Amino acid sequence: MSDAFDYSNLIATGLPAPAAKWTGFAKYNFIGGHNDPEGIPVEGLVASAERVLKRRGQSLATYNTDGGPLGDIELRQFLADKLQQYRGFTPSVDEILITSGSNHALTLICDSLLNAGDTAIAEEYSYAGMLGRIRGSGAELLGVKLDNEGIRPDSLKSVLEDCRSRDVTPKFLFTIPTIQNPTSTVMPVHRRREILDLTREYGVAVVEDECYADLMWDETWPDSMRAMSRSEHVIHVGSFSKYLSPALRLGYVVAPWQLLSQMLALKNDGGTSALSQMVVADFMREHYDDHVASMNTRLERKRDVLVEAVREAFGDSAKYEIPAGGIYLWLKLPDSVDTLLLERHALAEGVAFNPGSQWSVDPDNARSHLRLCFANPDESTIREGVAKLAQICSREFGLPAT
Amino acid sequence: MSDAFDYSNLIATGLPAPAAKWTGFAKYNFIGGHNDPEGIPVEGLVASAERVLKRRGQSLATYNTDGGPLGDIELRQFLADKLQQYRGFTPSVDEILITSGSNHALTLICDSLLNAGDTAIAEEYSYAGMLGRIRGSGAELLGVKLDNEGIRPDSLKSVLEDCRSRDVTPKFLFTIPTIQNPTSTVMPVHRRREILDLTREYGVAVVEDECYADLMWDETWPDSMRAMSRSEHVIHVGSFSKYLSPALRLGYVVAPWQLLSQMLALKNDGGTSALSQMVVADFMREHYDDHVASMNTRLERKRDVLVEAVREAFGDSAKYEIPAGGIYLWLKLPDSVDTLLLERHALAEGVAFNPGSQWSVDPDNARSHLRLCFANPDESTIREGVAKLAQICSREFGLPAT
């Protein structure tokens, strides 16, 4: 068109690369935090939508309905009750801020605490979104070592001491203690105590992300870190994305008003979508237990299918811990396998996974790791996809041996 | 508590003031863009929620459901059809990005186009949220004069010439041509043509915000600016907040992929809430015409009640244009009235309105203006609230004379 307008002179400098056009999900979709379509409680959501709209629909006429900018009051009340019953602590509804996914909560935490030049600490392997937020703020990002019980206290102590010697107080430690992302480990109580005491001693806040904590197959899982004594420096984050639906975009942060009021001032989005909040509050008040039990049964079966498929297809070439819950398997392949390269080949054949380097404070430290989410594909797709991935890996890197 | 943790050393510098605790809506609530509770189509939303959840509920298991990050495909299809039928142009569904309210769309536009030191132009009285976004980017904000047909071309020409003489190309002109916020005027076609030609000549994009355009009582309203020829430099923004519900947080932006791909790269929110999108798409495909007609009847009656109440209570002390649509009345009180001071007194007695200076590029230029939203209060509350406001104004400023 002769009339076309060229925006290139107007677009700002310093932006991320433009997005690519979306071409649909991969056939073998092991990426992201997608969930199981069969696990969406459609009938229950229909009933809740009808009930809550008839009861409260008119309140959609105002921003934030009638609960104010912290979020729907019934959803905050559900969360206060659930945190008391299952996670061991009892926030007031005024200490809970509903966000558009936990990613949004983490963004508000970073924006409230980090200036360029500040320092933050994360687990050596951690949620890519949060690592990106910390780096994007211009803060220095330091990693602490993990073992199969989560953060190693000796590593944390050494990082904190090193910071102190440079007269630096890190703003926070970001941890996912209950089903870590990506490693799917659970930090036991004694470790939680050590991490709490160390961070408190050094004046460092703890950001505890429990967005997978509902998806724990062993019902003896530990209370949240925020539930333990002397844990007032813990900012608690959670989500509905992993045990209900990521497309609803509902998460939350629990923090004292001193900090929450600062996050709220930065949350200039006109509120989080109220229909989702209302419907989910109504649904969860009646069905939380049943729904989570059913989701966990489903996910545990898929975990078994994936682990079996990986064992068959990769044999000794893949090292991993069996996940205690959640939706991820974290694999270490032989050092000769570059998972960023493997990703490119796999995508071309319809197999999508997350390369480890994107989930690592030091990308080089996870060049041969990858993360598989087993929640979305059905069981036969899991088996086929893993077999296909092993074939591609074998063809490109000679391992696993065929 | 002896164990309390003091976050004050950890909170970032340069933040906005912390939020105040929410204490509920004012009794006489004339602020913001709240809507009419009676106008929420509860039964229709219930039916749509049931229908769409049964048909598509399982797709909530993935981020962004099955339509990708631009937003729900059925909602984008509805918008493409609606824009064709009512606003005069036909975007492809791949040129429409669903956002969490139009405010979010405007944020993405500012973030895509503005660096610190850039220049943007807005109408002298305009949407406070956008003025804040532009200022917050560090860009210079210039105002152009309005009359009762919108932007005065002579004023725009003079601003553009002045910029050119300083070798500055403003990034965009922000305009609300169809029911301007806050003045509620409509820019006629010949003006639109002049503004389009001028901006194009100077290489300046136009951000056209049509979030009130559905609420027009005269059905001969002009097509959007984007619908006119040689308008490829127009970025079109709209919303469901004003004719359906602000609490749903649904807006959109229409732009060429060159620019939209940049906005999409900045939209790192995991997607806009999918349940609201699905339900609204289903509802609007069946009920757009009926719903908008019913909402407009309701709002026109409230406009009449407000105008009559202002005439009775303020007499010659208040100057205004009768709104041609929308939800706002923009009042000019005598110069001796400082509406920021008036606001403080009024709030203490339960009357909330928006002081003009917050809706003005030059705050001093609207010190005696105020904006009343007539959509939310019922008719008797409108009458009582306006009478109360006039009493307070009279008591504090001697006008209107009692």
Boltz contact constraints between the chains, C-beta under 6 A:
constraints:
  - contact:
      token1: [A, 3]
      token2: [B, 230]
      max_distance: 6.0
  - contact:
      token1: [A, 3]
      token2: [B, 232]
      max_distance: 6.0
  - contact:
      token1: [A, 4]
      token2: [B, 232]
      max_distance: 6.0
  - contact:
      token1: [A, 5]
      token2: [B, 232]
      max_distance: 6.0
  - contact:
      token1: [A, 5]
      token2: [B, 233]
      max_distance: 6.0
  - contact:
      token1: [A, 7]
      token2: [B, 258]
      max_distance: 6.0
  - contact:
      token1: [A, 7]
      token2: [B, 259]
      max_distance: 6.0
  - contact:
      token1: [A, 10]
      token2: [B, 113]
      max_distance: 6.0
  - contact:
      token1: [A, 10]
      token2: [B, 171]
      max_distance: 6.0
  - contact:
      token1: [A, 10]
      token2: [B, 205]
      max_distance: 6.0
  - contact:
      token1: [A, 11]
      token2: [B, 262]
      max_distance: 6.0
  - contact:
      token1: [A, 12]
      token2: [B, 113]
      max_distance: 6.0
  - contact:
      token1: [A, 12]
      token2: [B, 114]
      max_distance: 6.0
  - contact:
      token1: [A, 12]
      token2: [B, 115]
      max_distance: 6.0
  - contact:
      token1: [A, 13]
      token2: [B, 115]
      max_distance: 6.0
  - contact:
      token1: [A, 15]
      token2: [B, 262]
      max_distance: 6.0
  - contact:
      token1: [A, 16]
      token2: [B, 265]
      max_distance: 6.0
  - contact:
      token1: [A, 18]
      token2: [B, 261]
      max_distance: 6.0
  - contact:
      token1: [A, 18]
      token2: [B, 262]
      max_distance: 6.0
  - contact:
      token1: [A, 18]
      token2: [B, 265]
      max_distance: 6.0
  - contact:
      token1: [A, 19]
      token2: [B, 261]
      max_distance: 6.0
  - contact:
      token1: [A, 19]
      token2: [B, 264]
      max_distance: 6.0
  - contact:
      token1: [A, 19]
      token2: [B, 265]
      max_distance: 6.0
  - contact:
      token1: [A, 22]
      token2: [B, 68]
      max_distance: 6.0
  - contact:
      token1: [A, 22]
      token2: [B, 69]
      max_distance: 6.0
  - contact:
      token1: [A, 34]
      token2: [B, 62]
      max_distance: 6.0
  - contact:
      token1: [A, 35]
      token2: [B, 61]
      max_distance: 6.0
  - contact:
      token1: [A, 36]
      token2: [B, 61]
      max_distance: 6.0
  - contact:
      token1: [A, 37]
      token2: [B, 58]
      max_distance: 6.0
  - contact:
      token1: [A, 37]
      token2: [B, 61]
      max_distance: 6.0
  - contact:
      token1: [A, 40]
      token2: [B, 57]
      max_distance: 6.0
  - contact:
      token1: [A, 40]
      token2: [B, 58]
      max_distance: 6.0
  - contact:
      token1: [A, 40]
      token2: [B, 60]
      max_distance: 6.0
  - contact:
      token1: [A, 40]
      token2: [B, 61]
      max_distance: 6.0
  - contact:
      token1: [A, 42]
      token2: [B, 53]
      max_distance: 6.0
  - contact:
      token1: [A, 42]
      token2: [B, 57]
      max_distance: 6.0
  - contact:
      token1: [A, 45]
      token2: [B, 53]
      max_distance: 6.0
  - contact:
      token1: [A, 46]
      token2: [B, 50]
      max_distance: 6.0
  - contact:
      token1: [A, 46]
      token2: [B, 53]
      max_distance: 6.0
  - contact:
      token1: [A, 49]
      token2: [B, 49]
      max_distance: 6.0
  - contact:
      token1: [A, 50]
      token2: [B, 46]
      max_distance: 6.0
  - contact:
      token1: [A, 53]
      token2: [B, 42]
      max_distance: 6.0
  - contact:
      token1: [A, 53]
      token2: [B, 45]
      max_distance: 6.0
  - contact:
      token1: [A, 53]
      token2: [B, 46]
      max_distance: 6.0
  - contact:
      token1: [A, 57]
      token2: [B, 40]
      max_distance: 6.0
  - contact:
      token1: [A, 57]
      token2: [B, 42]
      max_distance: 6.0
  - contact:
      token1: [A, 58]
      token2: [B, 37]
      max_distance: 6.0
  - contact:
      token1: [A, 58]
      token2: [B, 40]
      max_distance: 6.0
  - contact:
      token1: [A, 60]
      token2: [B, 40]
      max_distance: 6.0
  - contact:
      token1: [A, 60]
      token2: [B, 245]
      max_distance: 6.0
  - contact:
      token1: [A, 60]
      token2: [B, 247]
      max_distance: 6.0
  - contact:
      token1: [A, 61]
      token2: [B, 35]
      max_distance: 6.0
  - contact:
      token1: [A, 61]
      token2: [B, 36]
      max_distance: 6.0
  - contact:
      token1: [A, 61]
      token2: [B, 37]
      max_distance: 6.0
  - contact:
      token1: [A, 61]
      token2: [B, 40]
      max_distance: 6.0
  - contact:
      token1: [A, 62]
      token2: [B, 34]
      max_distance: 6.0
  - contact:
      token1: [A, 63]
      token2: [B, 246]
      max_distance: 6.0
  - contact:
      token1: [A, 65]
      token2: [B, 247]
      max_distance: 6.0
  - contact:
      token1: [A, 68]
      token2: [B, 22]
      max_distance: 6.0
  - contact:
      token1: [A, 69]
      token2: [B, 22]
      max_distance: 6.0
  - contact:
      token1: [A, 100]
      token2: [B, 269]
      max_distance: 6.0
  - contact:
      token1: [A, 101]
      token2: [B, 270]
      max_distance: 6.0
  - contact:
      token1: [A, 103]
      token2: [B, 270]
      max_distance: 6.0
  - contact:
      token1: [A, 113]
      token2: [B, 10]
      max_distance: 6.0
  - contact:
      token1: [A, 113]
      token2: [B, 12]
      max_distance: 6.0
  - contact:
      token1: [A, 114]
      token2: [B, 12]
      max_distance: 6.0
  - contact:
      token1: [A, 115]
      token2: [B, 12]
      max_distance: 6.0
  - contact:
      token1: [A, 115]
      token2: [B, 13]
      max_distance: 6.0
  - contact:
      token1: [A, 171]
      token2: [B, 10]
      max_distance: 6.0
  - contact:
      token1: [A, 205]
      token2: [B, 10]
      max_distance: 6.0
  - contact:
      token1: [A, 230]
      token2: [B, 3]
      max_distance: 6.0
  - contact:
      token1: [A, 232]
      token2: [B, 3]
      max_distance: 6.0
  - contact:
      token1: [A, 232]
      token2: [B, 4]
      max_distance: 6.0
  - contact:
      token1: [A, 232]
      token2: [B, 5]
      max_distance: 6.0
  - contact:
      token1: [A, 233]
      token2: [B, 5]
      max_distance: 6.0
  - contact:
      token1: [A, 245]
      token2: [B, 60]
      max_distance: 6.0
  - contact:
      token1: [A, 246]
      token2: [B, 63]
      max_distance: 6.0
  - contact:
      token1: [A, 247]
      token2: [B, 60]
      max_distance: 6.0
  - contact:
      token1: [A, 247]
      token2: [B, 65]
      max_distance: 6.0
  - contact:
      token1: [A, 247]
      token2: [B, 274]
      max_distance: 6.0
  - contact:
      token1: [A, 248]
      token2: [B, 275]
      max_distance: 6.0
  - contact:
      token1: [A, 249]
      token2: [B, 273]
      max_distance: 6.0
  - contact:
      token1: [A, 258]
      token2: [B, 7]
      max_distance: 6.0
  - contact:
      token1: [A, 259]
      token2: [B, 7]
      max_distance: 6.0
  - contact:
      token1: [A, 261]
      token2: [B, 18]
      max_distance: 6.0
  - contact:
      token1: [A, 261]
      token2: [B, 19]
      max_distance: 6.0
  - contact:
      token1: [A, 262]
      token2: [B, 11]
      max_distance: 6.0
  - contact:
      token1: [A, 262]
      token2: [B, 15]
      max_distance: 6.0
  - contact:
      token1: [A, 262]
      token2: [B, 18]
      max_distance: 6.0
  - contact:
      token1: [A, 264]
      token2: [B, 19]
      max_distance: 6.0
  - contact:
      token1: [A, 265]
      token2: [B, 16]
      max_distance: 6.0
  - contact:
      token1: [A, 265]
      token2: [B, 18]
      max_distance: 6.0
  - contact:
      token1: [A, 265]
      token2: [B, 19]
      max_distance: 6.0
  - contact:
      token1: [A, 269]
      token2: [B, 100]
      max_distance: 6.0
  - contact:
      token1: [A, 270]
      token2: [B, 101]
      max_distance: 6.0
  - contact:
      token1: [A, 270]
      token2: [B, 103]
      max_distance: 6.0
  - contact:
      token1: [A, 273]
      token2: [B, 249]
      max_distance: 6.0
  - contact:
      token1: [A, 273]
      token2: [B, 273]
      max_distance: 6.0
  - contact:
      token1: [A, 273]
      token2: [B, 276]
      max_distance: 6.0
  - contact:
      token1: [A, 274]
      token2: [B, 247]
      max_distance: 6.0
  - contact:
      token1: [A, 275]
      token2: [B, 248]
      max_distance: 6.0
  - contact:
      token1: [A, 275]
      token2: [B, 276]
      max_distance: 6.0
  - contact:
      token1: [A, 276]
      token2: [B, 273]
      max_distance: 6.0
  - contact:
      token1: [A, 276]
      token2: [B, 275]
      max_distance: 6.0
